[in-house]
C-alpha cells in the first residue's frame, strides 16, 4: 500500500485563489484524482488525470503535478466551493485506486 | 441518466453479516471495474474493494481482507459486497463507485448516494 498526505484544513477569501496539495510516493508514477464532498452528500469527481474536468465542473478548478506532489487549484473561489476535498491515486502495486488522502476541509471566508 | 443506487445497509451486531447491493443504470455496466468505498462517521474516505469488469481481478483493503467478498452480476447490472464477521470499526457509509480508466488516467467518476452500516450491540 502507500499513503497520500493532505493538509487537514485550508481557508481562502471569497474570489481568491487557493491551492490544495497532496503528497505521496505513488504520485511520482500515477496521476491523482480529486473529489469534492459536501456535508451529507456523496463525493464528486472534480479533476482526474493530468488536468481533466468532468462535464459540469467549473473551469475555476484545475490540477497539476510535480514530483511527489499533486495540487488542486481553485481560481476565484466561490462560497459553494466550501467542502472537503480528497485526493486519490493508485497504490504502490498499481493494481487498484486504493489510496485516498486524509482530506482537506476548505473554508471560504 | 447514469446512476448507482446502493441498498442493504442497516444495524447489525458485532460478528454478524450483511450484504450490500449496488444497482447500476444508464451505462454498460459490464464494461467497467467497480469499487466499494466507505466513510466512517466524521472521517475520511477509505477504499474497501474493487472488481474488474469480468470479475477476473479482485482486490481488498487489508482492513477487510478475509471478511468481505465483492462480486458482481453483469446480467443484472449489480454489484455486491458480502460482509461477514462485522466489527464496530466497520460502521460507515458504504458507497459504490464506477472506475473510469484512460490512457493516462483513472478515477471514480460516478458514485452512489451511499448506504449506512452500523455495527453495534
Interface residues (C-beta under 8 A of the other chain):
Chain A: X1 X31 X33 X35 X37 X42 X43 X44 X45 X48 X49 X50 X52 X54 X84 X86 X88 X90 X95 X96 X97 X98 X99 X100 X101 X102 X103
Chain B: X35 X37 X44 X45 X46 X47 X50 X57 X59 X61 X62 X95 X99 X100 X102 X104 X105 X106 X107 X108 X109 X111 X112 X113 X114
